[in-house]
Amino acid sequence: MGCDSTQHASVFGAANQAGSFHIPGGYDIGSFLNRAGKEHIRIVEQPLPDGVCGAWHDASRTIFLHDRLNQRQLYCTLCHELIHAWHHDPGCGTPYGVKCERRCRRETALALISPVDYGMVEQVYEGNAWMMAVELGVTVQVLSDYRQALYDMGVCVQ
């Protein structure tokens, strides 16, 4: 994927600043846990089905996290589920589930990846997704979602 780093930095700088999901104090696991506590959201770590990293249950205001996530997965999944909580998403099995998930994945990527950092690692690692994700501290899925957001905005070509 080729991007004009200047163009996507200016477009997404504004998008990230104006995004609806913001945590005072920065984006780290501690800040996420503080936000959850302030919003009376319970966080439960437990075994989940294969392929499921986390889930939000609106009725009980509970985020379920798989108990075997590594730090990067925990960071990205907790942010993702907090965004579901922020929007009071009803869940995947509802008629709006697909749209909620798409929006949440996009907002997670925009919250966790700085446009400037993305531009830098894209040049350094020549587009290698795994190396870029490691350097950015996110999962390859979140990086892929960020790239999709850039593409959707017409900033990058695939």
C-alpha positions in Angstrom: 0.0 0.0 0.0 1.4 3.3 -0.9 0.5 6.5 1.1 1.4 10.1 1.0 2.5 10.4 4.7 1.9 14.1 4.7 -1.6 13.8 3.4 -2.7 11.0 5.7 -1.1 12.7 8.7 -3.1 15.8 8.1 -6.3 14.0 7.4 -6.1 11.6 10.3 -4.5 14.1 12.7 -7.8 15.9 12.5 -9.8 12.7 12.6 -8.0 11.4 15.7 -8.3 14.8 17.4 -12.0 15.0 16.6 -12.8 11.3 17.3 -15.5 10.5 19.7 -13.5 8.2 21.9 -10.9 10.0 24.1 -9.2 9.0 27.3 -7.6 11.7 29.3 -4.1 10.8 30.3 -3.3 8.8 27.1 -3.8 5.4 25.7 -2.4 2.7 27.8 -3.8 -0.2 29.7 -3.9 1.7 33.0 -5.8 4.6 31.4 -8.3 2.1 29.9 -8.8 0.4 33.3 -9.3 3.9 34.9 -11.9 4.8 32.3 -13.7 1.5 32.8 -13.7 2.1 36.6 -15.1 5.6 36.2 -17.9 4.4 34.0 -18.7 1.5 36.3 -17.7 -1.1 33.8 -16.7 -4.5 35.1 -13.8 -6.3 33.5 -13.6 -10.1 33.7 -10.7 -12.2 32.4 -11.8 -15.7 31.6 -11.4 -18.4 28.9 -13.3 -17.5 25.8 -14.1 -19.5 22.7 -11.3 -19.9 20.1 -10.9 -16.7 18.0 -12.7 -14.5 20.5 -10.4 -12.0 22.3 -13.1 -10.1 24.1 -16.8 -9.2 24.3 -19.0 -6.4 25.6 -22.3 -7.2 27.4 -24.3 -3.9 27.6 -27.0 -5.2 30.0 -24.4 -6.0 32.8 -21.9 -3.3 31.8 -19.2 -6.0 31.6 -16.2 -6.5 29.3 -15.1 -10.1 29.0 -11.4 -10.6 28.0 -9.8 -13.8 27.1 -7.4 -14.8 29.9 -4.6 -15.8 27.5 -4.1 -12.5 25.7 -0.6 -11.1 25.3 0.0 -7.4 26.2 -0.6 -6.1 22.7 -3.7 -8.1 22.3 -5.0 -7.0 25.7 -4.2 -3.3 24.9 -6.1 -3.5 21.6 -9.0 -5.6 22.8 -9.6 -3.5 25.9 -9.7 -0.4 23.8 -12.0 -2.1 21.3 -14.4 -3.2 23.9 -14.4 0.2 25.7 -15.5 1.7 22.4 -18.4 -0.8 22.2 -19.2 0.3 25.8 -19.0 4.0 24.9 -21.5 3.5 22.1 -23.7 1.1 24.2 -23.5 -1.4 21.4 -26.1 -4.2 21.7 -23.9 -7.1 20.6 -22.9 -9.0 17.5 -26.1 -11.0 17.3 -28.4 -8.0 16.7 -29.4 -6.5 13.4 -26.9 -3.7 13.9 -24.0 -6.0 15.0 -22.1 -5.9 11.8 -22.2 -2.1 11.5 -21.3 -1.7 15.2 -18.3 -4.0 14.8 -17.1 -2.2 11.6 -17.4 1.2 13.3 -15.7 -0.1 16.5 -12.8 -1.6 14.6 -12.2 1.7 12.7 -12.4 3.8 15.9 -10.0 1.5 17.7 -7.5 1.8 14.9 -7.8 5.6 14.8 -7.5 5.8 18.6 -4.4 3.6 18.9 -2.3 4.5 15.8 -0.8 8.0 15.4 -0.7 9.2 11.8 2.8 10.4 12.3 4.0 7.2 13.8 2.3 5.2 11.0 4.0 7.2 8.3 7.4 6.7 10.0 7.1 2.9 10.4 5.6 2.5 7.0 8.8 4.0 5.5 11.2 2.2 7.9 9.7 -1.2 7.5 8.6 -0.7 3.8 5.1 -1.8 4.5 5.8 -5.0 6.3 2.6 -5.4 8.4 4.0 -7.6 11.2 7.0 -5.4 11.8 5.0 -2.2 11.6 2.4 -3.6 14.1 5.1 -4.6 16.5 6.7 -1.2 16.3 3.3 0.6 16.8 2.4 -1.7 19.7 -0.8 -3.0 18.1 -2.0 -6.2 16.5 -1.8 -6.8 12.8 -5.6 -6.7 12.7 -5.6 -3.1 14.2 -3.0 -2.1 11.7 -5.0 -3.6 8.9 -8.1 -1.7 10.1 -6.1 1.5 10.1 -4.9 0.9 6.6 -8.5 0.2 5.5 -9.6 3.5 7.1 -6.8 5.3 5.1 -8.0 3.6 1.9 -11.7 4.5 2.7 -10.7 8.1 3.1 -8.9 8.1 -0.2 -5.6 8.8 1.4 -3.9 5.6 0.3 -4.0 3.2 -2.6 -4.0 -0.6 -2.1 
